[in-house]
Amino acid sequence: MPTERESVSSKVMRGIKCGVMALAMSALGQTALAAERLYIFTENYPPYNTSESGKGFAHSEEDITGICTDMVKAILARVEYDYVMKMRDWSYAYDWVQDRENHGLFCTARTDQREDQFQWVGPLASIKWTLFGAPDSDITLDSLEDARDLRIAGYKGDVMSGYLVDQGFNVVMGISGDVNARRLTLGQADLWVTDGLVGPLVAEEEHGITGLKPVLVFRETPMYLAFSTNTDPAIIADLQQALDEARKAGEIDRIVAHYE
């Protein structure tokens, strides 16, 4: 029969063990929660992704809106994952997201070259690859090949700009696309490659330039929410299911109609 002293000692030891187990379980729980937090980045690319402040960056979802942004928020509202949403320069965000667990990027054009670099949720919307001229431009093109000898304004990390570079076109690269409308009017570029909706909107909002001339639409590409390949495929499946449900419920169509 144990003594009273031994009994008290045993109780103390049991208490310590329980405390250690509780701390361990708590730590595991916090790790699980951390693993389920999503870190999602975008760029200022109106009307698809827009900073409420008008600046090229934002630190929270409340400060970001736009067609694709609202679609992504609709997806996330249907799942139980915690998330952080930020707006940064595209080239920075594109490089930052890759190889980081639970990191995603939107709206990302899904191309053959990018297919194995990400896991994909979508499609969300589509971009029309458009060459714009200045308001007073007299440039006409029957095909993309006709632009071979012209200077085309683009920006680093942009899928359209990268495509033209790979095809041997003369692309004047910048960090972002916001200044490219001004490059046209200053004669620093003959054409600007951008989305058909984005070009005129950015030109007017950033520089007060109206009347850009859409010279040629040469491709159309679906855009997606793209996650790093290190992200658990189960998360991708959950997000895709949430998008499919939102589309079936008519929510995605209502978002598009809101911006028309």
Secondary structure, 3 states (H helix, E strand, C coil): CCCHHHHHHHHHHHHHHHHHHHHHHHHHHHHHHHHCCEEEEECCECCCEEECCCCCCECCHHHEECHHHHHHHHHHCCCCCCEEEEECCHHHHHHHHCCCCCEEEEEEECCCCCHHHEEEEEEEEEEEEEEEECCCCCCCCCCHHHHCCCEEEEECCCHHHHHHHHCCCEEEEECCCCCHHHHHHHCCCCEEEEECCHHHHHHHHHHCCCCCEEEEEEEEEEEEEEEECCCCHHHHHHHHHHHHHHHHCCHHHHHHHHHC
